[in-house]
Amino acid sequence: MSTATALRDLPLPPAPFRSSVMQIEPQWIDYNGHLNMAYYNVMMDRAIDELWLHLGIGPAYMKERHGSTFTAECHVRYLREIHLGDPVQVTITLLGSDDKRIHTFEELRHATEGWISATSENITLHIDMTARKVAPFPGDIRARIADVVASHAHVPRPEGIGRKVAMPSK
């Protein structure tokens, strides 16, 4: 079965999408005793990979249709320390998309207590891996992404979308 056929039969993911619960690996803890900043991105990227399967743009898509995604821009906010032993889960809201891009907002949360440890706002590009250039999504994928964006438009917008990096004004 092709990814295009399988995609038609796949139900839409929930809005917002919730990743599986993940555990922090001991080597990810830095000398401050908390999760090192780089591994917040690893965990959010793993969650994105889970969502991409629901959109039909996972490893099978790469293999069969020679398309993939690259992150073009990322803004991470670190709000509360997370430590070894804390279970985490990422919620992802698809904020928008066009022919070549997806705009996402992720929240890394403590999986049992629910508080937010970090957020990440991203622009992801669709890549034709044969040419290794930005290219439009195929029509079936574009339609699937648009359906998910539309379903996510009905959930409250997370705090922090569109923030920029700047010194506080006086």
N, C-alpha and C positions, 0 to 999 in steps of 0.2 A: 504494500500500500504506500502510495506517495505521501509526502508531507501535505500536499494540497488536498488530497482526499481525506486524510486524517483530520485536518483542520476543520473541515465542514462538520464533522461529527463531534467535535470537542466543545463542551459547554464553555461559556464565558467564565473567566475567573471572577471571584468575588470583588466587590468594590468597597474599600481598597483591597488590593491583593495582600495576603498574609503569607510570608514564607514559612517553611518548616522551622521548628525550634532548633537553634544551633548552640553549640558549646564553645567556649573560648579555649583555645589550645594553650598549654603552659608556656611554650616558647614565645607566645605573643605578648606576654607580660613584660613590661619594661622595668627599669631600675626604680621607677616611682611606685611600683606595686600595682599598676593598673594596665588596662589594655593599651598597647602602643597605638599611636594615631594611625599608622599605616593599616592596621588590621581592622579598623572600623570600615575602611574601604573594601577590604577583602570580604568581610561579612555581607556588606551591602551588595557587592558584586555577585556573590553566591546567590543572594535573594533575587537579583535581576535575572540571573541565569534560570532560576525556577520560573519566573514570570515569562521569560522569553519562550519557554516550552509551550506555554498556553497561547502565545501569539504565533507559534509556528516558525520561530526564528532561532531555534536551538541548534545543536550539533548536526542533526539530520538535515536541516535546511542548508547548512554550510556544505555538507557532503553532496547532497543531491542537486542543489540549485546554485551553489557557489556564491552565496550571499552571507553576510555576517553584519555585525554592528561594531562600531568603535565609539568610545566615549570621546566627545569633543570638548566638553566643558563640565566641570564639577565644582560645587561649592559645598564644603562640609562644615557643619557647626558641631562643636563638641560641647555638650550641655551638662553632662553628669558622668562621673567616672563609672566605669564598669570593671568588674574584677573577675579573676579566675573563679570558676564555680557558678557564676551568674548565667542562667540560661537567657538567650536573647532571641528575638524574632524581629523581622523587618516587615513593616507595612509599606506598600508602594502605591502611589496614586499616579496614574497617567494624566498629566495636565493638558497635554495637547500633542498634536502630530501634524506633519504634512507629508509630502511625497517622499522625503528623504530623511526626516528627523523625528525623534520622539523626545518629549519633555517629561521628565519624571521627578517625583519628590518622594524620598525615602525617609522613614523614621526607624531608627534602631531602638528597640524597646527592651526593657527587662521583661522576659516572657511571662513571669508569674505575677509581678507587681505592677506592670503596665507603664511605668514611667519611661520617659524618653531620655536616652543617653546621647544620641547624636542624630543629626539630619543631614541629608545630602540631596542637593538639587542638581539635575544633570540634563545635558543635551547629548543625545546619542545619534550617531549618523549611520545610515545604511550604506554598506560597502559592497560593491561588485568585487569579489575576491579574485576573479580572473584578471581584471584590470587594476585592482587595488585602488579604486577610485570611488568617491561618493556617487551613488546611483539611486534612482527611484526604487521604492519597494515594488515588488510585483503586485498586480491588482488584488489578488486574493488576500495577500498579507496586509496590504494597505486597508482593505475593507475590514479585516479582523481587528487591526489596530484601532481604526475609527470606531468600531463597535465598542471596544473596551474603553476608549477615551469617553465616548458618550455615556457609558454606564458609570464611569468614575465622576462625571460631571454632576451627578446627583448627590454626592457625598460632601460633607462640609470640607472646606479647604483647610489643610493643616497650616498652623502658624509658622511663619518664616519663609514662605514662598516669595521669591524675588528679592531677597535681601542681598545687599552688596557688602563688600569688604571695605571698611572705612573707619577712620578714627572717630570717636564720639565728637559731636559738635559741642562747642562751649557755649 
